[in-house]
């Protein structure tokens, strides 16, 4: 089951739906990694389960980094504190 390409793509779409229902850019990187893993398996990549999971993890990390760089934290979204209340 882990080497069937359409299972990975369907899982990626399910994670994409989860991202829409639970926003926060948490599932989007995993969704992209799953879809890309499914594409790699679809074009003929035949590897063992541990290597498939490693490929999924690396593609998910790369997708998350790319998403963070493109849509990341906007200015003004996060409050940065310059002074602590306990500083004298």
Residue pairs with C-beta under 8 A, 6 or more apart in sequence:
1 7
2 49
2 52
2 53
3 41
3 46
3 47
3 49
3 52
4 41
5 38
5 39
5 41
5 42
6 38
6 42
7 38
8 34
8 35
8 37
8 38
8 41
8 56
9 34
9 35
9 38
9 39
9 42
11 34
11 38
12 30
12 31
12 32
12 33
12 34
12 35
12 37
12 38
13 31
13 35
15 27
15 28
15 30
15 31
15 34
16 27
16 28
16 31
18 27
18 31
19 25
19 26
19 27
19 28
19 31
25 64
25 67
25 68
25 71
28 63
28 64
28 67
29 60
29 61
29 63
29 64
29 67
30 60
32 59
32 60
32 63
32 67
33 56
33 57
33 58
33 59
33 60
33 61
33 62
33 63
34 56
34 60
36 59
36 63
37 52
37 55
37 56
37 59
40 55
41 52
45 55
47 55
